[in-house]
Amino acid sequence: DKLAGSLEIKGRVGDRPWSVTLPLQSAAEGKGLSKLWAKRKIGDAEVARAMRETTPEESDKAIL
């Protein structure tokens, strides 16, 4: 029921390496990530429709 350990995220900021380690035992349940994911998927479907990469029906189905 409770997370343990840590999560390390690594990347680059410009040409410099960057990392952060997050302790999982103090993590809070997130509810915003699914909304961001959905917003991105809807945007992708709308762009595909505008670029005529998908039909309006396919885009509507992806959005729903």
Secondary structure, DSSP 8 states (H G I E B T S, - for coil): ----SEEEEEEEETTEEEEEEEEGGG----SHHHHHHHHHHHHHHHHHHHTTSS-HHHHHHHH-
